[in-house]
Amino acid sequence: MSRSLHAAQLALLNNQAGLPSAARALIVLAVVMTKWDRHRRTRKALHRLEPHLLKDIGFSRAAAEIEAGKPFWRD
């Protein structure tokens, strides 16, 4: 597991009854930031893959560059 809590764990925590509004807002923020961090890390890794590895996962270099070039906040 990464340094931050996994998004599913944060969502489960957010579903706990009786959490103050501020705590819920911070949990939602943590979930979003965790998702953005995952996007950033996976796109960076995709950008570094060699052509034969891209072929193994069904990506062309052009498709990998397009995906790697997306900002972290986009799905």
N, CA, C and O atoms as a Maestro MAE file, in Angstrom:
{
 s_m_m2io_version
 :::
 2.0.0
}

f_m_ct {
 s_m_title
 :::
 protein
 m_atom[300] {
  # First column is atom index #
  i_m_mmod_type
  r_m_x_coord
  r_m_y_coord
  r_m_z_coord
  i_m_residue_number
  s_m_chain_name
  s_m_pdb_residue_name
  s_m_pdb_atom_name
  i_m_atomic_number
  :::
  1 25 0.856 -1.178 0.000 1 A "MET " " N  " 7
  2 3 0.000 0.000 0.000 1 A "MET " " CA " 6
  3 2 0.898 1.235 0.000 1 A "MET " " C  " 6
  4 15 1.998 1.212 0.552 1 A "MET " " O  " 8
  5 25 0.428 2.294 -0.613 2 A "SER " " N  " 7
  6 3 1.199 3.520 -0.704 2 A "SER " " CA " 6
  7 2 1.224 4.244 0.639 2 A "SER " " C  " 6
  8 15 0.610 3.805 1.612 2 A "SER " " O  " 8
  9 25 1.944 5.355 0.669 3 A "ARG " " N  " 7
  10 3 2.046 6.148 1.893 3 A "ARG " " CA " 6
  11 2 0.689 6.650 2.367 3 A "ARG " " C  " 6
  12 15 0.436 6.722 3.569 3 A "ARG " " O  " 8
  13 25 -0.162 6.988 1.447 4 A "SER " " N  " 7
  14 3 -1.488 7.470 1.817 4 A "SER " " CA " 6
  15 2 -2.468 6.304 1.867 4 A "SER " " C  " 6
  16 15 -2.190 5.227 1.341 4 A "SER " " O  " 8
  17 25 -3.603 6.524 2.496 5 A "LEU " " N  " 7
  18 3 -4.620 5.486 2.568 5 A "LEU " " CA " 6
  19 2 -5.197 5.206 1.194 5 A "LEU " " C  " 6
  20 15 -5.310 6.110 0.365 5 A "LEU " " O  " 8
  21 25 -5.551 3.992 0.958 6 A "HIS " " N  " 7
  22 3 -6.182 3.592 -0.292 6 A "HIS " " CA " 6
  23 2 -7.558 4.239 -0.376 6 A "HIS " " C  " 6
  24 15 -8.234 4.398 0.641 6 A "HIS " " O  " 8
  25 25 -7.975 4.612 -1.576 7 A "ALA " " N  " 7
  26 3 -9.248 5.318 -1.770 7 A "ALA " " CA " 6
  27 2 -10.431 4.546 -1.203 7 A "ALA " " C  " 6
  28 15 -11.339 5.149 -0.630 7 A "ALA " " O  " 8
  29 25 -10.437 3.220 -1.351 8 A "ALA " " N  " 7
  30 3 -11.556 2.424 -0.828 8 A "ALA " " CA " 6
  31 2 -11.598 2.494 0.694 8 A "ALA " " C  " 6
  32 15 -12.678 2.546 1.283 8 A "ALA " " O  " 8
  33 25 -10.440 2.496 1.330 9 A "GLN " " N  " 7
  34 3 -10.405 2.600 2.787 9 A "GLN " " CA " 6
  35 2 -10.912 3.968 3.236 9 A "GLN " " C  " 6
  36 15 -11.633 4.073 4.228 9 A "GLN " " O  " 8
  37 25 -10.535 5.006 2.508 10 A "LEU " " N  " 7
  38 3 -11.008 6.349 2.847 10 A "LEU " " CA " 6
  39 2 -12.521 6.459 2.658 10 A "LEU " " C  " 6
  40 15 -13.209 7.085 3.465 10 A "LEU " " O  " 8
  41 25 -13.032 5.849 1.591 11 A "ALA " " N  " 7
  42 3 -14.475 5.877 1.356 11 A "ALA " " CA " 6
  43 2 -15.210 5.155 2.479 11 A "ALA " " C  " 6
  44 15 -16.256 5.618 2.934 11 A "ALA " " O  " 8
  45 25 -14.672 4.027 2.928 12 A "LEU " " N  " 7
  46 3 -15.280 3.290 4.033 12 A "LEU " " CA " 6
  47 2 -15.294 4.137 5.300 12 A "LEU " " C  " 6
  48 15 -16.294 4.183 6.017 12 A "LEU " " O  " 8
  49 25 -14.188 4.801 5.566 13 A "LEU " " N  " 7
  50 3 -14.109 5.682 6.729 13 A "LEU " " CA " 6
  51 2 -15.131 6.805 6.624 13 A "LEU " " C  " 6
  52 15 -15.749 7.181 7.620 13 A "LEU " " O  " 8
  53 25 -15.307 7.334 5.437 14 A "ASN " " N  " 7
  54 3 -16.251 8.426 5.219 14 A "ASN " " CA " 6
  55 2 -17.690 7.982 5.471 14 A "ASN " " C  " 6
  56 15 -18.538 8.811 5.802 14 A "ASN " " O  " 8
  57 25 -17.978 6.695 5.321 15 A "ASN " " N  " 7
  58 3 -19.334 6.189 5.524 15 A "ASN " " CA " 6
  59 2 -19.677 5.975 6.998 15 A "ASN " " C  " 6
  60 15 -20.807 5.613 7.325 15 A "ASN " " O  " 8
  61 25 -18.721 6.195 7.873 16 A "GLN " " N  " 7
  62 3 -18.971 6.019 9.301 16 A "GLN " " CA " 6
  63 2 -19.992 7.048 9.775 16 A "GLN " " C  " 6
  64 15 -19.883 8.234 9.464 16 A "GLN " " O  " 8
  65 25 -20.967 6.591 10.516 17 A "ALA " " N  " 7
  66 3 -22.015 7.485 11.030 17 A "ALA " " CA " 6
  67 2 -21.431 8.431 12.073 17 A "ALA " " C  " 6
  68 15 -20.553 8.061 12.852 17 A "ALA " " O  " 8
  69 25 -21.925 9.623 12.068 18 A "GLY " " N  " 7
  70 3 -21.562 10.576 13.108 18 A "GLY " " CA " 6
  71 2 -20.279 11.341 12.873 18 A "GLY " " C  " 6
  72 15 -19.797 12.003 13.793 18 A "GLY " " O  " 8
  73 25 -19.703 11.281 11.684 19 A "LEU " " N  " 7
  74 3 -18.498 12.062 11.430 19 A "LEU " " CA " 6
  75 2 -18.873 13.529 11.263 19 A "LEU " " C  " 6
  76 15 -19.863 13.848 10.605 19 A "LEU " " O  " 8
  77 25 -18.091 14.416 11.854 20 A "PRO " " N  " 7
  78 3 -18.354 15.846 11.662 20 A "PRO " " CA " 6
  79 2 -18.180 16.237 10.189 20 A "PRO " " C  " 6
  80 15 -17.471 15.564 9.440 20 A "PRO " " O  " 8
  81 25 -18.821 17.310 9.792 21 A "SER " " N  " 7
  82 3 -18.765 17.784 8.409 21 A "SER " " CA " 6
  83 2 -17.339 18.039 7.948 21 A "SER " " C  " 6
  84 15 -16.970 17.690 6.827 21 A "SER " " O  " 8
  85 25 -16.546 18.643 8.806 22 A "ALA " " N  " 7
  86 3 -15.157 18.952 8.448 22 A "ALA " " CA " 6
  87 2 -14.377 17.666 8.183 22 A "ALA " " C  " 6
  88 15 -13.564 17.613 7.261 22 A "ALA " " O  " 8
  89 25 -14.621 16.632 8.984 23 A "ALA " " N  " 7
  90 3 -13.935 15.359 8.786 23 A "ALA " " CA " 6
  91 2 -14.347 14.735 7.457 23 A "ALA " " C  " 6
  92 15 -13.503 14.207 6.733 23 A "ALA " " O  " 8
  93 25 -15.629 14.793 7.134 24 A "ARG " " N  " 7
  94 3 -16.100 14.262 5.851 24 A "ARG " " CA " 6
  95 2 -15.444 14.999 4.679 24 A "ARG " " C  " 6
  96 15 -15.025 14.378 3.703 24 A "ARG " " O  " 8
  97 25 -15.361 16.325 4.787 25 A "ALA " " N  " 7
  98 3 -14.744 17.123 3.720 25 A "ALA " " CA " 6
  99 2 -13.273 16.757 3.554 25 A "ALA " " C  " 6
  100 15 -12.787 16.654 2.428 25 A "ALA " " O  " 8
  101 25 -12.571 16.562 4.645 26 A "LEU " " N  " 7
  102 3 -11.158 16.185 4.569 26 A "LEU " " CA " 6
  103 2 -10.977 14.786 3.992 26 A "LEU " " C  " 6
  104 15 -10.007 14.533 3.277 26 A "LEU " " O  " 8
  105 25 -11.886 13.889 4.289 27 A "ILE " " N  " 7
  106 3 -11.819 12.545 3.730 27 A "ILE " " CA " 6
  107 2 -12.047 12.588 2.224 27 A "ILE " " C  " 6
  108 15 -11.336 11.925 1.469 27 A "ILE " " O  " 8
  109 25 -13.025 13.357 1.787 28 A "VAL " " N  " 7
  110 3 -13.273 13.500 0.346 28 A "VAL " " CA " 6
  111 2 -12.034 14.081 -0.336 28 A "VAL " " C  " 6
  112 15 -11.640 13.617 -1.406 28 A "VAL " " O  " 8
  113 25 -11.430 15.076 0.270 29 A "LEU " " N  " 7
  114 3 -10.212 15.670 -0.281 29 A "LEU " " CA " 6
  115 2 -9.088 14.631 -0.362 29 A "LEU " " C  " 6
  116 15 -8.365 14.570 -1.356 29 A "LEU " " O  " 8
  117 25 -8.946 13.822 0.680 30 A "ALA " " N  " 7
  118 3 -7.907 12.789 0.686 30 A "ALA " " CA " 6
  119 2 -8.149 11.760 -0.416 30 A "ALA " " C  " 6
  120 15 -7.198 11.304 -1.053 30 A "ALA " " O  " 8
  121 25 -9.396 11.394 -0.647 31 A "VAL " " N  " 7
  122 3 -9.725 10.437 -1.709 31 A "VAL " " CA " 6
  123 2 -9.362 11.016 -3.069 31 A "VAL " " C  " 6
  124 15 -8.763 10.331 -3.898 31 A "VAL " " O  " 8
  125 25 -9.717 12.262 -3.299 32 A "VAL " " N  " 7
  126 3 -9.411 12.910 -4.577 32 A "VAL " " CA " 6
  127 2 -7.900 13.016 -4.771 32 A "VAL " " C  " 6
  128 15 -7.396 12.733 -5.857 32 A "VAL " " O  " 8
  129 25 -7.191 13.412 -3.752 33 A "MET " " N  " 7
  130 3 -5.739 13.554 -3.864 33 A "MET " " CA " 6
  131 2 -5.059 12.200 -4.093 33 A "MET " " C  " 6
  132 15 -4.072 12.111 -4.823 33 A "MET " " O  " 8
  133 25 -5.589 11.160 -3.471 34 A "THR " " N  " 7
  134 3 -5.046 9.814 -3.681 34 A "THR " " CA " 6
  135 2 -5.248 9.384 -5.128 34 A "THR " " C  " 6
  136 15 -4.347 8.808 -5.737 34 A "THR " " O  " 8
  137 25 -6.416 9.659 -5.675 35 A "LYS " " N  " 7
  138 3 -6.708 9.334 -7.070 35 A "LYS " " CA " 6
  139 2 -5.777 10.102 -8.000 35 A "LYS " " C  " 6
  140 15 -5.228 9.528 -8.941 35 A "LYS " " O  " 8
  141 25 -5.595 11.389 -7.744 36 A "TRP " " N  " 7
  142 3 -4.711 12.199 -8.575 36 A "TRP " " CA " 6
  143 2 -3.273 11.695 -8.507 36 A "TRP " " C  " 6
  144 15 -2.579 11.666 -9.523 36 A "TRP " " O  " 8
  145 25 -2.822 11.299 -7.322 37 A "ASP " " N  " 7
  146 3 -1.459 10.780 -7.173 37 A "ASP " " CA " 6
  147 2 -1.290 9.485 -7.964 37 A "ASP " " C  " 6
  148 15 -0.249 9.264 -8.583 37 A "ASP " " O  " 8
  149 25 -2.310 8.632 -7.944 38 A "ARG " " N  " 7
  150 3 -2.254 7.378 -8.716 38 A "ARG " " CA " 6
  151 2 -2.175 7.681 -10.213 38 A "ARG " " C  " 6
  152 15 -1.408 7.048 -10.938 38 A "ARG " " O  " 8
  153 25 -2.966 8.647 -10.673 39 A "HIS " " N  " 7
  154 3 -2.892 9.053 -12.083 39 A "HIS " " CA " 6
  155 2 -1.487 9.513 -12.438 39 A "HIS " " C  " 6
  156 15 -0.932 9.096 -13.454 39 A "HIS " " O  " 8
  157 25 -0.916 10.365 -11.610 40 A "ARG " " N  " 7
  158 3 0.418 10.914 -11.876 40 A "ARG " " CA " 6
  159 2 1.459 9.806 -11.952 40 A "ARG " " C  " 6
  160 15 2.266 9.767 -12.881 40 A "ARG " " O  " 8
  161 25 1.438 8.897 -10.964 41 A "ARG " " N  " 7
  162 3 2.438 7.821 -10.927 41 A "ARG " " CA " 6
  163 2 2.291 6.849 -12.088 41 A "ARG " " C  " 6
  164 15 3.292 6.447 -12.681 41 A "ARG " " O  " 8
  165 25 1.062 6.462 -12.424 42 A "THR " " N  " 7
  166 3 0.878 5.494 -13.501 42 A "THR " " CA " 6
  167 2 1.193 6.106 -14.857 42 A "THR " " C  " 6
  168 15 1.728 5.421 -15.729 42 A "THR " " O  " 8
  169 25 0.875 7.372 -15.051 43 A "ARG " " N  " 7
  170 3 1.203 8.022 -16.323 43 A "ARG " " CA " 6
  171 2 2.706 8.206 -16.476 43 A "ARG " " C  " 6
  172 15 3.245 8.077 -17.575 43 A "ARG " " O  " 8
  173 25 3.374 8.505 -15.383 44 A "LYS " " N  " 7
  174 3 4.832 8.633 -15.425 44 A "LYS " " CA " 6
  175 2 5.467 7.282 -15.771 44 A "LYS " " C  " 6
  176 15 6.403 7.218 -16.568 44 A "LYS " " O  " 8
  177 25 4.960 6.216 -15.175 45 A "ALA " " N  " 7
  178 3 5.475 4.874 -15.465 45 A "ALA " " CA " 6
  179 2 5.192 4.476 -16.908 45 A "ALA " " C  " 6
  180 15 6.042 3.876 -17.566 45 A "ALA " " O  " 8
  181 25 4.005 4.804 -17.402 46 A "LEU " " N  " 7
  182 3 3.648 4.499 -18.787 46 A "LEU " " CA " 6
  183 2 4.591 5.212 -19.750 46 A "LEU " " C  " 6
  184 15 5.005 4.638 -20.757 46 A "LEU " " O  " 8
  185 25 4.923 6.435 -19.449 47 A "HIS " " N  " 7
  186 3 5.817 7.225 -20.292 47 A "HIS " " CA " 6
  187 2 7.205 6.581 -20.395 47 A "HIS " " C  " 6
  188 15 7.871 6.701 -21.423 47 A "HIS " " O  " 8
  189 25 7.640 5.898 -19.327 48 A "ARG " " N  " 7
  190 3 8.981 5.304 -19.301 48 A "ARG " " CA " 6
  191 2 9.054 3.914 -19.919 48 A "ARG " " C  " 6
  192 15 10.151 3.388 -20.107 48 A "ARG " " O  " 8
  193 25 7.909 3.303 -20.241 49 A "LEU " " N  " 7
  194 3 7.933 1.936 -20.777 49 A "LEU " " CA " 6
  195 2 8.598 1.864 -22.147 49 A "LEU " " C  " 6
  196 15 8.457 2.765 -22.974 49 A "LEU " " O  " 8
  197 25 9.315 0.790 -22.362 50 A "GLU " " N  " 7
  198 3 9.957 0.548 -23.659 50 A "GLU " " CA " 6
  199 2 8.912 0.053 -24.658 50 A "GLU " " C  " 6
  200 15 7.868 -0.466 -24.264 50 A "GLU " " O  " 8
  201 25 9.197 0.218 -25.960 51 A "PRO " " N  " 7
  202 3 8.215 -0.137 -26.995 51 A "PRO " " CA " 6
  203 2 7.692 -1.572 -26.912 51 A "PRO " " C  " 6
  204 15 6.499 -1.799 -27.115 51 A "PRO " " O  " 8
  205 25 8.551 -2.535 -26.619 52 A "HIS " " N  " 7
  206 3 8.066 -3.922 -26.557 52 A "HIS " " CA " 6
  207 2 7.113 -4.139 -25.378 52 A "HIS " " C  " 6
  208 15 6.214 -4.977 -25.457 52 A "HIS " " O  " 8
  209 25 7.303 -3.399 -24.298 53 A "LEU " " N  " 7
  210 3 6.390 -3.508 -23.156 53 A "LEU " " CA " 6
  211 2 5.061 -2.811 -23.459 53 A "LEU " " C  " 6
  212 15 4.001 -3.286 -23.050 53 A "LEU " " O  " 8
  213 25 5.121 -1.699 -24.166 54 A "LEU " " N  " 7
  214 3 3.883 -1.036 -24.583 54 A "LEU " " CA " 6
  215 2 3.068 -1.952 -25.481 54 A "LEU " " C  " 6
  216 15 1.846 -2.031 -25.359 54 A "LEU " " O  " 8
  217 25 3.754 -2.641 -26.381 55 A "LYS " " N  " 7
  218 3 3.065 -3.571 -27.281 55 A "LYS " " CA " 6
  219 2 2.375 -4.685 -26.482 55 A "LYS " " C  " 6
  220 15 1.267 -5.102 -26.818 55 A "LYS " " O  " 8
  221 25 3.040 -5.159 -25.423 56 A "ASP " " N  " 7
  222 3 2.464 -6.215 -24.577 56 A "ASP " " CA " 6
  223 2 1.138 -5.789 -23.940 56 A "ASP " " C  " 6
  224 15 0.250 -6.619 -23.746 56 A "ASP " " O  " 8
  225 25 1.003 -4.517 -23.619 57 A "ILE " " N  " 7
  226 3 -0.233 -4.044 -22.978 57 A "ILE " " CA " 6
  227 2 -1.189 -3.397 -23.974 57 A "ILE " " C  " 6
  228 15 -2.222 -2.848 -23.589 57 A "ILE " " O  " 8
  229 25 -0.836 -3.466 -25.262 58 A "GLY " " N  " 7
  230 3 -1.744 -2.987 -26.300 58 A "GLY " " CA " 6
  231 2 -1.702 -1.494 -26.538 58 A "GLY " " C  " 6
  232 15 -2.685 -0.925 -27.013 58 A "GLY " " O  " 8
  233 25 -0.599 -0.844 -26.226 59 A "PHE " " N  " 7
  234 3 -0.445 0.591 -26.445 59 A "PHE " " CA " 6
  235 2 0.601 0.835 -27.515 59 A "PHE " " C  " 6
  236 15 1.617 0.144 -27.578 59 A "PHE " " O  " 8
  237 25 0.345 1.813 -28.344 60 A "SER " " N  " 7
  238 3 1.380 2.295 -29.258 60 A "SER " " CA " 6
  239 2 2.144 3.391 -28.512 60 A "SER " " C  " 6
  240 15 1.684 3.879 -27.480 60 A "SER " " O  " 8
  241 25 3.294 3.770 -29.029 61 A "ARG " " N  " 7
  242 3 4.051 4.860 -28.406 61 A "ARG " " CA " 6
  243 2 3.217 6.141 -28.443 61 A "ARG " " C  " 6
  244 15 3.200 6.898 -27.473 61 A "ARG " " O  " 8
  245 25 2.531 6.383 -29.549 62 A "ALA " " N  " 7
  246 3 1.715 7.591 -29.665 62 A "ALA " " CA " 6
  247 2 0.593 7.611 -28.625 62 A "ALA " " C  " 6
  248 15 0.347 8.641 -27.999 62 A "ALA " " O  " 8
  249 25 -0.085 6.479 -28.440 63 A "ALA " " N  " 7
  250 3 -1.169 6.402 -27.445 63 A "ALA " " CA " 6
  251 2 -0.617 6.590 -26.036 63 A "ALA " " C  " 6
  252 15 -1.242 7.239 -25.197 63 A "ALA " " O  " 8
  253 25 0.560 6.017 -25.781 64 A "ALA " " N  " 7
  254 3 1.183 6.163 -24.463 64 A "ALA " " CA " 6
  255 2 1.551 7.621 -24.202 64 A "ALA " " C  " 6
  256 15 1.372 8.118 -23.090 64 A "ALA " " O  " 8
  257 25 2.061 8.301 -25.218 65 A "GLU " " N  " 7
  258 3 2.426 9.712 -25.061 65 A "GLU " " CA " 6
  259 2 1.190 10.575 -24.805 65 A "GLU " " C  " 6
  260 15 1.232 11.502 -23.996 65 A "GLU " " O  " 8
  261 25 0.107 10.271 -25.489 66 A "ILE " " N  " 7
  262 3 -1.139 11.024 -25.267 66 A "ILE " " CA " 6
  263 2 -1.616 10.824 -23.826 66 A "ILE " " C  " 6
  264 15 -1.948 11.787 -23.135 66 A "ILE " " O  " 8
  265 25 -1.647 9.574 -23.384 67 A "GLU " " N  " 7
  266 3 -2.088 9.286 -22.014 67 A "GLU " " CA " 6
  267 2 -1.145 9.905 -20.987 67 A "GLU " " C  " 6
  268 15 -1.598 10.486 -20.001 67 A "GLU " " O  " 8
  269 25 0.157 9.784 -21.209 68 A "ALA " " N  " 7
  270 3 1.139 10.330 -20.269 68 A "ALA " " CA " 6
  271 2 1.096 11.851 -20.222 68 A "ALA " " C  " 6
  272 15 1.468 12.458 -19.217 68 A "ALA " " O  " 8
  273 25 0.641 12.467 -21.314 69 A "GLY " " N  " 7
  274 3 0.573 13.917 -21.369 69 A "GLY " " CA " 6
  275 2 -0.647 14.531 -20.713 69 A "GLY " " C  " 6
  276 15 -0.732 15.751 -20.575 69 A "GLY " " O  " 8
  277 25 -1.591 13.697 -20.308 70 A "LYS " " N  " 7
  278 3 -2.794 14.225 -19.655 70 A "LYS " " CA " 6
  279 2 -2.434 14.778 -18.276 70 A "LYS " " C  " 6
  280 15 -1.553 14.245 -17.602 70 A "LYS " " O  " 8
  281 25 -3.113 15.843 -17.861 71 A "PRO " " N  " 7
  282 3 -2.884 16.347 -16.495 71 A "PRO " " CA " 6
  283 2 -3.395 15.328 -15.468 71 A "PRO " " C  " 6
  284 15 -4.292 14.535 -15.751 71 A "PRO " " O  " 8
  285 25 -2.809 15.371 -14.286 72 A "PHE " " N  " 7
  286 3 -3.126 14.385 -13.245 72 A "PHE " " CA " 6
  287 2 -4.589 14.401 -12.826 72 A "PHE " " C  " 6
  288 15 -5.093 13.385 -12.348 72 A "PHE " " O  " 8
  289 25 -5.273 15.498 -12.986 73 A "TRP " " N  " 7
  290 3 -6.663 15.591 -12.522 73 A "TRP " " CA " 6
  291 2 -7.670 15.030 -13.528 73 A "TRP " " C  " 6
  292 15 -8.853 14.913 -13.209 73 A "TRP " " O  " 8
  293 25 -7.222 14.683 -14.732 74 A "ARG " " N  " 7
  294 3 -8.151 14.121 -15.731 74 A "ARG " " CA " 6
  295 2 -8.149 12.613 -15.673 74 A "ARG " " C  " 6
  296 15 -7.105 12.000 -15.449 74 A "ARG " " O  " 8
  297 25 -9.308 12.006 -15.872 75 A "ASP " " N  " 7
  298 3 -9.409 10.542 -15.919 75 A "ASP " " CA " 6
  299 2 -8.927 10.028 -17.242 75 A "ASP " " C  " 6
  300 15 -8.934 8.819 -17.474 75 A "ASP " " O  " 8
  :::
 }
 m_bond[299] {
  # First column is bond index #
  i_m_from
  i_m_to
  i_m_order
  :::
  1 1 2 1
  2 2 3 1
  3 3 4 2
  4 3 5 1
  5 5 6 1
  6 6 7 1
  7 7 8 2
  8 7 9 1
  9 9 10 1
  10 10 11 1
  11 11 12 2
  12 11 13 1
  13 13 14 1
  14 14 15 1
  15 15 16 2
  16 15 17 1
  17 17 18 1
  18 18 19 1
  19 19 20 2
  20 19 21 1
  21 21 22 1
  22 22 23 1
  23 23 24 2
  24 23 25 1
  25 25 26 1
  26 26 27 1
  27 27 28 2
  28 27 29 1
  29 29 30 1
  30 30 31 1
  31 31 32 2
  32 31 33 1
  33 33 34 1
  34 34 35 1
  35 35 36 2
  36 35 37 1
  37 37 38 1
  38 38 39 1
  39 39 40 2
  40 39 41 1
  41 41 42 1
  42 42 43 1
  43 43 44 2
  44 43 45 1
  45 45 46 1
  46 46 47 1
  47 47 48 2
  48 47 49 1
  49 49 50 1
  50 50 51 1
  51 51 52 2
  52 51 53 1
  53 53 54 1
  54 54 55 1
  55 55 56 2
  56 55 57 1
  57 57 58 1
  58 58 59 1
  59 59 60 2
  60 59 61 1
  61 61 62 1
  62 62 63 1
  63 63 64 2
  64 63 65 1
  65 65 66 1
  66 66 67 1
  67 67 68 2
  68 67 69 1
  69 69 70 1
  70 70 71 1
  71 71 72 2
  72 71 73 1
  73 73 74 1
  74 74 75 1
  75 75 76 2
  76 75 77 1
  77 77 78 1
  78 78 79 1
  79 79 80 2
  80 79 81 1
  81 81 82 1
  82 82 83 1
  83 83 84 2
  84 83 85 1
  85 85 86 1
  86 86 87 1
  87 87 88 2
  88 87 89 1
  89 89 90 1
  90 90 91 1
  91 91 92 2
  92 91 93 1
  93 93 94 1
  94 94 95 1
  95 95 96 2
  96 95 97 1
  97 97 98 1
  98 98 99 1
  99 99 100 2
  100 99 101 1
  101 101 102 1
  102 102 103 1
  103 103 104 2
  104 103 105 1
  105 105 106 1
  106 106 107 1
  107 107 108 2
  108 107 109 1
  109 109 110 1
  110 110 111 1
  111 111 112 2
  112 111 113 1
  113 113 114 1
  114 114 115 1
  115 115 116 2
  116 115 117 1
  117 117 118 1
  118 118 119 1
  119 119 120 2
  120 119 121 1
  121 121 122 1
  122 122 123 1
  123 123 124 2
  124 123 125 1
  125 125 126 1
  126 126 127 1
  127 127 128 2
  128 127 129 1
  129 129 130 1
  130 130 131 1
  131 131 132 2
  132 131 133 1
  133 133 134 1
  134 134 135 1
  135 135 136 2
  136 135 137 1
  137 137 138 1
  138 138 139 1
  139 139 140 2
  140 139 141 1
  141 141 142 1
  142 142 143 1
  143 143 144 2
  144 143 145 1
  145 145 146 1
  146 146 147 1
  147 147 148 2
  148 147 149 1
  149 149 150 1
  150 150 151 1
  151 151 152 2
  152 151 153 1
  153 153 154 1
  154 154 155 1
  155 155 156 2
  156 155 157 1
  157 157 158 1
  158 158 159 1
  159 159 160 2
  160 159 161 1
  161 161 162 1
  162 162 163 1
  163 163 164 2
  164 163 165 1
  165 165 166 1
  166 166 167 1
  167 167 168 2
  168 167 169 1
  169 169 170 1
  170 170 171 1
  171 171 172 2
  172 171 173 1
  173 173 174 1
  174 174 175 1
  175 175 176 2
  176 175 177 1
  177 177 178 1
  178 178 179 1
  179 179 180 2
  180 179 181 1
  181 181 182 1
  182 182 183 1
  183 183 184 2
  184 183 185 1
  185 185 186 1
  186 186 187 1
  187 187 188 2
  188 187 189 1
  189 189 190 1
  190 190 191 1
  191 191 192 2
  192 191 193 1
  193 193 194 1
  194 194 195 1
  195 195 196 2
  196 195 197 1
  197 197 198 1
  198 198 199 1
  199 199 200 2
  200 199 201 1
  201 201 202 1
  202 202 203 1
  203 203 204 2
  204 203 205 1
  205 205 206 1
  206 206 207 1
  207 207 208 2
  208 207 209 1
  209 209 210 1
  210 210 211 1
  211 211 212 2
  212 211 213 1
  213 213 214 1
  214 214 215 1
  215 215 216 2
  216 215 217 1
  217 217 218 1
  218 218 219 1
  219 219 220 2
  220 219 221 1
  221 221 222 1
  222 222 223 1
  223 223 224 2
  224 223 225 1
  225 225 226 1
  226 226 227 1
  227 227 228 2
  228 227 229 1
  229 229 230 1
  230 230 231 1
  231 231 232 2
  232 231 233 1
  233 233 234 1
  234 234 235 1
  235 235 236 2
  236 235 237 1
  237 237 238 1
  238 238 239 1
  239 239 240 2
  240 239 241 1
  241 241 242 1
  242 242 243 1
  243 243 244 2
  244 243 245 1
  245 245 246 1
  246 246 247 1
  247 247 248 2
  248 247 249 1
  249 249 250 1
  250 250 251 1
  251 251 252 2
  252 251 253 1
  253 253 254 1
  254 254 255 1
  255 255 256 2
  256 255 257 1
  257 257 258 1
  258 258 259 1
  259 259 260 2
  260 259 261 1
  261 261 262 1
  262 262 263 1
  263 263 264 2
  264 263 265 1
  265 265 266 1
  266 266 267 1
  267 267 268 2
  268 267 269 1
  269 269 270 1
  270 270 271 1
  271 271 272 2
  272 271 273 1
  273 273 274 1
  274 274 275 1
  275 275 276 2
  276 275 277 1
  277 277 278 1
  278 278 279 1
  279 279 280 2
  280 279 281 1
  281 281 282 1
  282 282 283 1
  283 283 284 2
  284 283 285 1
  285 285 286 1
  286 286 287 1
  287 287 288 2
  288 287 289 1
  289 289 290 1
  290 290 291 1
  291 291 292 2
  292 291 293 1
  293 293 294 1
  294 294 295 1
  295 295 296 2
  296 295 297 1
  297 297 298 1
  298 298 299 1
  299 299 300 2
  :::
 }
}
